[in-house]
């Protein structure tokens, strides 16, 4: 049977009644009578279809094969909205076929039958390798069927779901090109598919292509050309939404044409390339809305590496207007072929105007609203135009005013910076004058204040640091406290100084390196006592105002630098002293109760537990004076006016308390002292004697008669062999306890009364430091005495300020003096500064620091000494290496930037530029070219080139690696005496005896600018930031210019005689110059203030140089000396 045979009409009312009867039977009802047998045939056909197409597909392998007409049904291949496809065997054709029949619930629809007929008619006339052929079609009784060639491969939709990697662009293009060819074949025969989608494309198995050969099937929605737009209203919107064209989705069937299928092909190509359809909504209606209104996301947005031509092809297919798409499927196929062959495609990306116009057509209301808003804005703009113009004028005026203000602010900043720099220079001059007058403390104060203000330079300032080193040569200040220091102790290891001031602040100082101080913490009242445990871990401090109750005690953990505990002290109690018992197991605190109570009490706190309460206490009523030894034992001194002599009781090994009865009136204070180990104690009995006893046995050790005088301060030497006692009038008695011999040390005016005395023994007991203060009369200088002889060995060289506390450092070589808020460390036997190098026997002409600062090279005359090149350690002045530089005086030296080559220029007519290995002194190469003496050499900052110049009036540039001459620079009319490269390597400066400094381009080696001076130039140098260039001349003047413009920045009048050398400090804040006068003067190159004068030997200075770290200034002179000025 052919698809064109007529279909027998069906009584649709009878078919509907039959289906209703089947539904009733399925629910258990009784079938109606059929007297004429008219329903029997239809009932049998319907049961057949129910067997073929149950509501749910049978599981594989279940049931026996079913026959449908002549076809044997072998299994189901798939089902759609209108039909079901089976795998069947056709005995007539003797082959397996794909049999398509309608779904049972739709067999009553004449539209379905017409659709089956349309599909059969549409596909029957097509013969293309990429279209599944129809083998047979027609009615079977009241039903219809289509038999198609059986294709074993999967659908394109199934294949895409199984992909784990993106499909290669070339494979996708070939696949769609094949489908476009099939669609063009159908179009040429008047067939529009109208339902092209991945599930309607079957891929052939076993093909060479990765996806197999695509074959188009399911022409169920196809329209023949002669039918026109004759679909019924029920099926007006035909197709699958994600692949519909906009005209198809909108139901404009009259606009459906070949471009509709081209749109579907573009949608398939889009999905194959990016893995998703171009339009995907939450439901069918949302997808249709996107198809009609939305623009697809460009494929390269989702897959950036796609070829641009392929994206253009896809977007052309998906254009909203059919006229903007390819005119035919053949055109699409051809453009895909061009893309595959790498040829230019015909399609062009859509212009923005076209895209905008299409959006307007799709959203007329939105764009109408936008247009109204634009018109309203334009109207508003017109209304406000005059106001905006006025505002612009105002803004322009304000901007100009702001620019003027900014310029004024910059000028103000410049003047402020200049004023700050002038102030800095003037303070350095003031400090220098103070040092020249011997007022080193004044200089220290000035320099310290200068370092604390924000405008002071950051870390390195040679002039300031050099002056600071001079000021602190013998006495170093420790600035940190802002209130008077009245307590200080040193930790047992001697490395840390602990101080407390009347403001309650406690600070720690690193004595080993004199590092920055650290604030440990604060009391609310003045710090009165400090005690450090023998282990060095614990610090105890007490604070309170003298004579007032209510003291506070804090235990500090020095290892962690934080408070560890606060022992409770009764309100109103005054702490007299405190200390740690042996073994650091307990802290004892001596207290006096608040008035009207009297007497004394010692509280003991266990360091191993929390200090919630004392573990023990001892109380003594008046009139006894309680004195607690460092080991925690107590001595109670009781004045007895009736006693003929002092008496000792108790205090043996088993007793923690001893009573010492003294001759005197109750209420008189008895001065008391104990050795650091608490073994010996001494008491000054007013008006008659000082008595020493053994605290463990009470035995009298010594007695010093002091008739008609009173000892008001006493101190034992650390070894307990000597006792110092200050007494009226203005004297200290040094008492040797072993021999009984004593020496009187005269401090000052004997007529002063009520002096306050400070005593301190050195740790080894060999020296005693003393200071006395009284009103009237003031303070005596701090003096240091030799204990063994009583000879004064040192007197503090500074001001006679009142010293409130004296303390020797652990090594005994320096004395710490507390005077007001400032601490000073007086070095009694200061280490000698490292010497300067021993120099040369004849004139020392040249010097240069190695870039790392570890070596100083000097060069000299060859008249009296064979070793004309010497290397020194600048830190120690030690000679490291020396060798003969060969014929001719070494007039100039320069290290390469990596320090591996030392270049020398010689006063010799040939072979006068030489390269050396500074590690061995080996000659690497001799550079020949100058025909007269060479006076200057300089390395380029990159180390690739070396410049040399001299008496032949030329500058030669050498390639360091090849040892060849690069070029020769001519321009000077007289000897070239100095060379310098700019820090960035862009320029070379040369100083000539023709009174010019010339600037050269160091890349093209051409002249840039000539700077004229008043006299012969002898030296030239760039500032470290490259912002200035300085030239020294024979009139004693230093001229400064801006290298970029040649503008003169200033003039420094240095000396009466000729200058020979100048050097910038690495920070650019100092410029050193010297020459015939022999002195080196250091200037501020901006303010032109003289900051320092470094005295020389009245001999011509040939060369100067700063070390790379700016801490050392070196100079060499005609006497052969090499001198170093070091800043700390």
ABEGO torsion letter per residue (X at the ends): XBAABBBBBBBAAAAAAAAAAAAAAAAGBBBBBBAAGAAAAAAAAAAAAAAABBABBBBBGBEBBBBBEABBBAEBAEBBAABBBBBBBBAAAGBBBBBBBBBAAAAABAAAAAAAAAAAAAAAABBBAABBBBABBEBBEABBBBBBBBBABBBAAAAAAABABBBBAAAAAAAAAAAAAAAAAAAAAGBBAGABBAAABBBBBGBABAAEBBBBBGAAABBBAAAEBABBAAAABBEBAAABBAAAAAGBAAABBAAAAAAAAAAAAAAAAAGBBABBBABAAAAAAAAAABBBBBAAAABAABBAAAAAAAAAAABABAAABBABAAAAAAAAAAAAAGBBBABBBBBAAAAAAAAAAABAAAAAAAAAAAAAAAAAAAAAAAAAAAAAAAAAAAAAAAAAAAAAAAAAAAAAAAAAAAAAAAAAAAAAAAAAAGBAAAAAAAAAAAAABAABBBABBAAAAAAAAAAAAABBBBBGBABBBABBBBBAAGABBBBBBAAGBBBBBBAAAGBBBBBAEBBABBBABBBBBAAGABBBBBBEBBGBBGBBBBBBBAAAGBBABBBBBBBGBBBABBBBBBGGABBBBBBBBBOABBEBBBBBBBAABBBABBABBBBBBOABBBBBBAAGBBBBBBBBAABABBBBBEGBAABABBBBBBBEBBGBBBBBBBBAAGABBBBBBBGABBBBBBAAAGBBABBBBBBGBBBABBBBBAAGABBBBBBOBGBBBBBBAAAGBBBBBBABBAABBGBBBBBBBBAAGABBBBBBBBOBGEBBBBBBBBAAAGBBABBBABBBBBBABBBBBAAGABBBBBBEABBBBBBABBBBBBBBBAEBABBBABBBBBAAGABBBBBBBAAABABABBBBBAAAGBBABBBBAEBEBBABBBBBAAGABBBBBBBBABGABBBBBAAAGBBABBBBGBABBBABBBBBAAGABBBBBBAAGBBBBBBAAAGBBABBBBGBABBBABBBBBAAGABBBBBBAAGBBBBBBAAAGBBABBBBBABBBABBBBBAAGABBBBBBAAGBBBBBBAAAGBBAEBBBABABBBABBBBBAAGABBBBBBAAGBBBBBBAAAGBBABBBBBAGBBBABBBBBAAGABBBBBBAAGBBBBBBBX
